[in-house]
Amino acid sequence: MCDFGLARFLPKGYSMPLTPKVITRWYRAPEILLEDNSYSYQADIWATGCVLIEILTEGKNVFTGKNESETLAQICQFFQT
């Protein structure tokens, strides 16, 4: 469930741009899908929530878009209900 292969320590006030191509697209937070390069731990919370939903729905992935825009559309649709 955990992959720390890309983990790194970021000092407080870290300001270098981060890559938006982290984590599987289905678990990316909306800000990462929009290619924001200043995300933080909140993106990890989003991914954890996606995994929790997957566990509670017996393995059904919620946001299974084929690209970033389709995944964003699924997220918007999910939260409109």
N, C-alpha and C positions, 0 to 999 in steps of 0.2 A: 504494500500500500504506500510505502514511502520510497522516494528516490532522492537521495541527497547528492547525486553525481554532479549536479550543477550548483550545489549550495556553496555559498561564500559569506564571509563576514563583511558586513558593510558598516563602516564607522558612522557615528552620528553626524548628520549634515552631509552625507555622501551626495554628490551632485553630478557625477558622470552619468551619461545616458545609459539606460538598461535596454536590452534587446526585447522586442515584442514577440519573438519567436521562442518562447519558453512554454513548457507544458503542452500536453495534447490539446488541440483546439477545443474539444468538447468540455474541457475544464477551465478554459481561460476566462478570466474576468472581463466584463465589457470594456473596461479601460485598456486592457491589453489587446483585445480584438480591434480596438480603434487605434492601435499602435502608439499608445501613450508610453513614453519611455521613462516615466518618473513614478511608476507604481511602487507599492510597498507591501507590507505584510497583509494588507486587506485582500490582495489577490490570492494569497494562500488560504484565507478564510473562505473566499468564494469557492475555490477548488475543493476545499473540505466539505462545503455544503453540497456541491455537486456529487461528491462521492457518497455522502450521507443519503441523498435522495436516491441514488443508484442502489444502495443497500436496502433502503426501505421499500423500493419498488421491485425487489428481487432481480436486480441486474439490468433493469431498463435504463439506458442512458437518456437524459432529458434533452440535451442540446446537441443534436447529432448533425449539425450543418456540414455541408461539403466544402464550405469556404467560410471566411470570416463574416461576410455580409449575411449569409444564410444563417449562421449561428446567432448573430445579433438579432436577426428577425425572429428567430425562435425564442430568444430570451425576452424580447419585447412582447411577443404573443403570450408567453407563459405568465408574465406579470400583469397582463391586462385582465386576466380572469379573477 
